[in-house]
Amino acid sequence: MKSNMGVIDRVIRIAIALSLLYLGLVVYGSSVLGIGLVFFSIVLVLTASLGSCPFYKLLGISTLRGNPSLRSK
């Protein structure tokens, strides 16, 4: 899987995921909204940890800077 996310993008996604996880678990509890927030936070953490976003790939976007030869294939 080719990386298309830079470090700043990954950090922002993790920060948002932690906020959504808190909201989903503490504020909204076991409601449908809470479950949805937890699911979305898991997706954000997965894409941040993998360094690849399927929506970015669909749109041809890359926030990865630097030498293109260093990008994983």
N, C-alpha and C positions, 0 to 999 in steps of 0.2 A: 504494500500500500504506500503510495507516494505522499510524503508530508506536504501540507499546504497551509500550515499554521505556524506563525512566529511565536516567540517566547511571550511577548506582551499579550497576544491573543489568548494563549494558553492560561496565563495568570488571571486575566480578566474572567475567562470562563470558569475557572475554579472558584474565584471569589463569588461570582454570581451563583454558582452551584451550591456553595456553602450557605449563602443567604436563602436560596429557595428550599434547601434541605431543612434549615431551621424553621422557616415558615410552614413547610409541609408537615413537619413532625410536631412542632410545639404549638404554633398558633392555630392551625386548622385541623390538627389531630387526625382522626381517621375518616374525615369527610372525603367526598369525591375530589374536591379541590386539593386537599392535602395529599392524596394519593397521586394526583396528576403532577403536583409540584415535586414530589419525591422522584417520580419517574423521570421528569424532565431534568432534574439535577443529576441523576445517574447518567443520562445521555450526555450532558455537558462534561461531566468528569471523564467519561469514556473517550469522547472526541478529543479532550485536552490531553489525556494521557497517551493516546495514539498519535496525536499530532496531525490528524487528518479529519477534515469535515466533509461529509458527503454533499452537503448543500454548496459548499465552496467549490467542490469538484464539478458539480452540475453547472454552476454559473461561471466557471473558469477563473475563480478568484484565488489568489494566494497572498497571504500576509507574511510568508517566509522570506526573509532577507538573506543576502549573502551569496556565496558561491553556489550556483545551481548544481555543480558536480557533487556537493556535500549532501544534497537532498537524497533521502532514501528512496529506493525505487520499489 
